Amino acid sequence: MHWLFLGAAVLFETIGTTALQASQQFTRLWPSTLVVVSYAASFYLLALTLRYMPVGVVYAMWSGLGICFIAAIAYVVFGQRLDLPAIAGMTLIIAGIAIIQIFSDTTPH
């Protein structure tokens, strides 16, 4: 169940960050409202995840996956392009998350 909490927390964080861009610095009501609601849901689900997993691992996965998903959404929705070093860095983030998941004893499998 904790993996579902973490996945949903990442999803809401990604929605909130996408809405943050769409809010145009909080000048548009509905995207701004979506930012607040999404981040509140994300932090609540993140807190539930912390009942089962250590904070360092949870935060690394939450923020790392959020970074990668936001970069992909920014490319598709907002036309923001990444250079090779940015893509390489995000590949390393995903590799780090995979290493934690596969080899670490600090996360329940």
Rosetta constraint file for C-alpha pairs under 8 A:
AtomPair CA 1 CA 5 HARMONIC 6.51 0.50
AtomPair CA 2 CA 6 HARMONIC 6.20 0.50
AtomPair CA 2 CA 48 HARMONIC 7.41 0.50
AtomPair CA 2 CA 49 HARMONIC 5.19 0.50
AtomPair CA 2 CA 52 HARMONIC 6.55 0.50
AtomPair CA 3 CA 7 HARMONIC 6.01 0.50
AtomPair CA 3 CA 49 HARMONIC 7.49 0.50
AtomPair CA 4 CA 8 HARMONIC 6.02 0.50
AtomPair CA 5 CA 9 HARMONIC 6.05 0.50
AtomPair CA 5 CA 45 HARMONIC 5.33 0.50
AtomPair CA 5 CA 46 HARMONIC 6.82 0.50
AtomPair CA 5 CA 48 HARMONIC 6.72 0.50
AtomPair CA 5 CA 49 HARMONIC 5.76 0.50
AtomPair CA 6 CA 10 HARMONIC 6.24 0.50
AtomPair CA 6 CA 45 HARMONIC 6.62 0.50
AtomPair CA 6 CA 46 HARMONIC 6.10 0.50
AtomPair CA 6 CA 49 HARMONIC 5.91 0.50
AtomPair CA 6 CA 58 HARMONIC 7.64 0.50
AtomPair CA 6 CA 62 HARMONIC 7.02 0.50
AtomPair CA 7 CA 11 HARMONIC 6.20 0.50
AtomPair CA 8 CA 12 HARMONIC 6.15 0.50
AtomPair CA 8 CA 42 HARMONIC 7.15 0.50
AtomPair CA 8 CA 45 HARMONIC 6.95 0.50
AtomPair CA 9 CA 13 HARMONIC 6.08 0.50
AtomPair CA 9 CA 41 HARMONIC 7.04 0.50
AtomPair CA 9 CA 42 HARMONIC 4.16 0.50
AtomPair CA 9 CA 43 HARMONIC 6.82 0.50
AtomPair CA 9 CA 44 HARMONIC 7.79 0.50
AtomPair CA 9 CA 45 HARMONIC 5.20 0.50
AtomPair CA 9 CA 46 HARMONIC 5.67 0.50
AtomPair CA 9 CA 62 HARMONIC 7.31 0.50
AtomPair CA 10 CA 14 HARMONIC 6.06 0.50
AtomPair CA 10 CA 42 HARMONIC 6.79 0.50
AtomPair CA 10 CA 62 HARMONIC 5.57 0.50
AtomPair CA 10 CA 63 HARMONIC 7.75 0.50
AtomPair CA 10 CA 65 HARMONIC 6.90 0.50
AtomPair CA 10 CA 66 HARMONIC 5.85 0.50
AtomPair CA 11 CA 15 HARMONIC 6.22 0.50
AtomPair CA 11 CA 42 HARMONIC 7.65 0.50
AtomPair CA 11 CA 66 HARMONIC 7.82 0.50
AtomPair CA 12 CA 16 HARMONIC 6.00 0.50
AtomPair CA 12 CA 38 HARMONIC 5.02 0.50
AtomPair CA 12 CA 39 HARMONIC 6.45 0.50
AtomPair CA 12 CA 41 HARMONIC 6.49 0.50
AtomPair CA 12 CA 42 HARMONIC 5.08 0.50
AtomPair CA 13 CA 17 HARMONIC 6.11 0.50
AtomPair CA 13 CA 38 HARMONIC 6.31 0.50
AtomPair CA 13 CA 39 HARMONIC 5.71 0.50
AtomPair CA 13 CA 42 HARMONIC 5.49 0.50
AtomPair CA 13 CA 66 HARMONIC 6.72 0.50
AtomPair CA 14 CA 18 HARMONIC 6.11 0.50
AtomPair CA 14 CA 66 HARMONIC 5.73 0.50
AtomPair CA 14 CA 69 HARMONIC 6.74 0.50
AtomPair CA 14 CA 70 HARMONIC 6.05 0.50
AtomPair CA 15 CA 19 HARMONIC 6.09 0.50
AtomPair CA 15 CA 34 HARMONIC 7.97 0.50
AtomPair CA 15 CA 35 HARMONIC 7.51 0.50
AtomPair CA 15 CA 38 HARMONIC 6.44 0.50
AtomPair CA 16 CA 20 HARMONIC 6.06 0.50
AtomPair CA 16 CA 34 HARMONIC 6.39 0.50
AtomPair CA 16 CA 35 HARMONIC 4.31 0.50
AtomPair CA 16 CA 36 HARMONIC 7.19 0.50
AtomPair CA 16 CA 37 HARMONIC 7.72 0.50
AtomPair CA 16 CA 38 HARMONIC 4.90 0.50
AtomPair CA 16 CA 39 HARMONIC 5.71 0.50
AtomPair CA 17 CA 21 HARMONIC 6.61 0.50
AtomPair CA 17 CA 35 HARMONIC 6.82 0.50
AtomPair CA 17 CA 70 HARMONIC 7.29 0.50
AtomPair CA 18 CA 22 HARMONIC 6.45 0.50
AtomPair CA 18 CA 70 HARMONIC 6.97 0.50
AtomPair CA 18 CA 73 HARMONIC 7.58 0.50
AtomPair CA 18 CA 74 HARMONIC 7.75 0.50
AtomPair CA 19 CA 23 HARMONIC 5.85 0.50
AtomPair CA 19 CA 31 HARMONIC 5.10 0.50
AtomPair CA 19 CA 32 HARMONIC 6.82 0.50
AtomPair CA 19 CA 34 HARMONIC 6.31 0.50
AtomPair CA 19 CA 35 HARMONIC 5.52 0.50
AtomPair CA 20 CA 24 HARMONIC 7.06 0.50
AtomPair CA 20 CA 25 HARMONIC 7.10 0.50
AtomPair CA 20 CA 26 HARMONIC 7.39 0.50
AtomPair CA 20 CA 31 HARMONIC 6.82 0.50
AtomPair CA 20 CA 32 HARMONIC 6.61 0.50
AtomPair CA 20 CA 35 HARMONIC 5.77 0.50
AtomPair CA 21 CA 25 HARMONIC 7.28 0.50
AtomPair CA 22 CA 28 HARMONIC 7.94 0.50
AtomPair CA 22 CA 31 HARMONIC 6.03 0.50
AtomPair CA 23 CA 27 HARMONIC 6.00 0.50
AtomPair CA 23 CA 28 HARMONIC 5.00 0.50
AtomPair CA 23 CA 29 HARMONIC 7.27 0.50
AtomPair CA 23 CA 30 HARMONIC 7.58 0.50
AtomPair CA 23 CA 31 HARMONIC 4.72 0.50
AtomPair CA 23 CA 32 HARMONIC 5.19 0.50
AtomPair CA 24 CA 28 HARMONIC 6.51 0.50
AtomPair CA 26 CA 31 HARMONIC 7.72 0.50
AtomPair CA 26 CA 32 HARMONIC 5.30 0.50
AtomPair CA 27 CA 32 HARMONIC 7.49 0.50
AtomPair CA 28 CA 32 HARMONIC 6.07 0.50
AtomPair CA 29 CA 33 HARMONIC 6.09 0.50
AtomPair CA 30 CA 34 HARMONIC 6.13 0.50
AtomPair CA 31 CA 35 HARMONIC 6.24 0.50
AtomPair CA 32 CA 36 HARMONIC 6.62 0.50
AtomPair CA 33 CA 37 HARMONIC 6.25 0.50
AtomPair CA 34 CA 38 HARMONIC 5.78 0.50
AtomPair CA 35 CA 39 HARMONIC 6.07 0.50
AtomPair CA 36 CA 40 HARMONIC 6.10 0.50
AtomPair CA 37 CA 41 HARMONIC 6.22 0.50
AtomPair CA 38 CA 42 HARMONIC 6.04 0.50
AtomPair CA 39 CA 43 HARMONIC 6.08 0.50
AtomPair CA 40 CA 44 HARMONIC 6.18 0.50
AtomPair CA 41 CA 45 HARMONIC 6.17 0.50
AtomPair CA 42 CA 46 HARMONIC 6.00 0.50
AtomPair CA 43 CA 47 HARMONIC 6.06 0.50
AtomPair CA 44 CA 48 HARMONIC 6.44 0.50
AtomPair CA 45 CA 49 HARMONIC 6.28 0.50
AtomPair CA 46 CA 50 HARMONIC 6.41 0.50
AtomPair CA 46 CA 58 HARMONIC 7.79 0.50
AtomPair CA 47 CA 51 HARMONIC 7.10 0.50
AtomPair CA 48 CA 52 HARMONIC 7.83 0.50
AtomPair CA 49 CA 53 HARMONIC 6.33 0.50
AtomPair CA 49 CA 58 HARMONIC 7.42 0.50
AtomPair CA 50 CA 54 HARMONIC 6.18 0.50
AtomPair CA 50 CA 55 HARMONIC 6.06 0.50
AtomPair CA 50 CA 58 HARMONIC 7.08 0.50
AtomPair CA 52 CA 108 HARMONIC 7.74 0.50
AtomPair CA 53 CA 57 HARMONIC 7.16 0.50
AtomPair CA 53 CA 58 HARMONIC 6.48 0.50
AtomPair CA 53 CA 106 HARMONIC 7.40 0.50
AtomPair CA 53 CA 107 HARMONIC 5.91 0.50
AtomPair CA 53 CA 108 HARMONIC 7.16 0.50
AtomPair CA 54 CA 58 HARMONIC 6.22 0.50
AtomPair CA 54 CA 106 HARMONIC 7.10 0.50
AtomPair CA 54 CA 107 HARMONIC 7.41 0.50
AtomPair CA 55 CA 59 HARMONIC 5.87 0.50
AtomPair CA 56 CA 60 HARMONIC 6.09 0.50
AtomPair CA 57 CA 61 HARMONIC 6.24 0.50
AtomPair CA 57 CA 100 HARMONIC 7.78 0.50
AtomPair CA 57 CA 106 HARMONIC 7.78 0.50
AtomPair CA 57 CA 107 HARMONIC 7.50 0.50
AtomPair CA 58 CA 62 HARMONIC 5.99 0.50
AtomPair CA 59 CA 63 HARMONIC 5.84 0.50
AtomPair CA 60 CA 64 HARMONIC 5.70 0.50
AtomPair CA 60 CA 97 HARMONIC 7.57 0.50
AtomPair CA 61 CA 65 HARMONIC 5.84 0.50
AtomPair CA 61 CA 97 HARMONIC 6.08 0.50
AtomPair CA 62 CA 66 HARMONIC 6.02 0.50
AtomPair CA 63 CA 67 HARMONIC 6.08 0.50
AtomPair CA 64 CA 68 HARMONIC 6.46 0.50
AtomPair CA 64 CA 93 HARMONIC 6.01 0.50
AtomPair CA 64 CA 94 HARMONIC 7.26 0.50
AtomPair CA 64 CA 97 HARMONIC 7.66 0.50
AtomPair CA 65 CA 69 HARMONIC 6.09 0.50
AtomPair CA 65 CA 93 HARMONIC 7.88 0.50
AtomPair CA 65 CA 94 HARMONIC 7.29 0.50
AtomPair CA 66 CA 70 HARMONIC 5.93 0.50
AtomPair CA 67 CA 71 HARMONIC 6.15 0.50
AtomPair CA 67 CA 90 HARMONIC 7.79 0.50
AtomPair CA 68 CA 72 HARMONIC 6.37 0.50
AtomPair CA 68 CA 90 HARMONIC 6.14 0.50
AtomPair CA 69 CA 73 HARMONIC 6.18 0.50
AtomPair CA 70 CA 74 HARMONIC 5.87 0.50
AtomPair CA 71 CA 75 HARMONIC 6.20 0.50
AtomPair CA 71 CA 82 HARMONIC 7.97 0.50
AtomPair CA 72 CA 76 HARMONIC 6.35 0.50
AtomPair CA 73 CA 77 HARMONIC 5.65 0.50
AtomPair CA 73 CA 78 HARMONIC 7.45 0.50
AtomPair CA 74 CA 78 HARMONIC 4.93 0.50
AtomPair CA 74 CA 79 HARMONIC 6.26 0.50
AtomPair CA 74 CA 80 HARMONIC 5.45 0.50
AtomPair CA 74 CA 81 HARMONIC 7.86 0.50
AtomPair CA 75 CA 79 HARMONIC 4.70 0.50
AtomPair CA 75 CA 80 HARMONIC 4.58 0.50
AtomPair CA 75 CA 81 HARMONIC 5.59 0.50
AtomPair CA 75 CA 82 HARMONIC 7.81 0.50
AtomPair CA 76 CA 80 HARMONIC 7.66 0.50
AtomPair CA 82 CA 86 HARMONIC 5.89 0.50
AtomPair CA 82 CA 87 HARMONIC 6.50 0.50
AtomPair CA 83 CA 87 HARMONIC 6.42 0.50
AtomPair CA 84 CA 88 HARMONIC 6.06 0.50
AtomPair CA 85 CA 89 HARMONIC 6.07 0.50
AtomPair CA 86 CA 90 HARMONIC 6.28 0.50
AtomPair CA 87 CA 91 HARMONIC 6.16 0.50
AtomPair CA 88 CA 92 HARMONIC 6.33 0.50
AtomPair CA 89 CA 93 HARMONIC 6.37 0.50
AtomPair CA 90 CA 94 HARMONIC 6.35 0.50
AtomPair CA 91 CA 95 HARMONIC 6.17 0.50
AtomPair CA 92 CA 96 HARMONIC 6.01 0.50
AtomPair CA 93 CA 97 HARMONIC 6.32 0.50
AtomPair CA 94 CA 98 HARMONIC 6.20 0.50
AtomPair CA 95 CA 99 HARMONIC 6.14 0.50
AtomPair CA 96 CA 100 HARMONIC 6.25 0.50
AtomPair CA 97 CA 101 HARMONIC 6.18 0.50
AtomPair CA 98 CA 102 HARMONIC 5.97 0.50
AtomPair CA 99 CA 103 HARMONIC 5.63 0.50
AtomPair CA 99 CA 104 HARMONIC 7.15 0.50
AtomPair CA 100 CA 104 HARMONIC 4.92 0.50
AtomPair CA 100 CA 107 HARMONIC 7.71 0.50
AtomPair CA 101 CA 107 HARMONIC 6.92 0.50
AtomPair CA 101 CA 109 HARMONIC 7.61 0.50
